[in-house]
Amino acid sequence: MFTFSQGPGLGPCLRTVATAARALALHYRKPVMGVNHCIAHIEIGRLVCKKTNPLVLYVSGGNTQILKLRERRYCIYGETLDIGVGNMLDKFGRTVGLKHPAGPKIEELAGEGNKFIEIISTP
């Protein structure tokens, strides 16, 4: 079977890949199916991490969502309306001189940190 991302994403890119996938499927006489790009990332993560029902913070470019699987469908519990967390991290990275994509380097640097802000909640 051939699969391709049918969204979300940039229209010209999605159309190009869909056309290529359909051409390959015809040539090799295989079925073709469009998949949601975000869900594909989440499902691969679930398989690799062997998780059955995680609460997911999905961060990719302009897409930032909080999702959870319910009755074989992902429900969106929250999402950004202005800038995605991934874009924010990349913009921050450019500002401080990190290479693109900045997220992995920011995570690495955060893991090496030893100064923390302790938040104490009062009753």
C-alpha positions, 0 to 999 in steps of 0.5 A: 500500500502507498500512503501520503500526507493529505494534510495538514500542510501547504497545498502545493506540497500536499498536491505534489506528493498526492500525485506522486503517490497515486502515480506509483500506486497505479504503476505498481498496482497497489492501493493508495490511502491519504493519511493525516500528517499529525496523526501519523507522527503520533501513531509512530510515537505510540508504536515506538514507545509502546503506549496504548492511550497517551495524552499527547502534546503535538508540536510541529511547525505551526501545529500545536495541539493537545490530543487524546485517543477516544473511541479510535479517534483523536480528540483535540482538547486544546490548540494554539490560535496564533503561533505554534510552539514549534514556530515559537521555539524556532524563532527563539532559536534564531534569536539566540543563534541556534541552528534550525530546527532549534527544538532539539538543541533547546531540549538538550541545553535545558537538560544540562541546566542546574538553575530552576525556579521553584514554584510554591503554591499557597493555600 
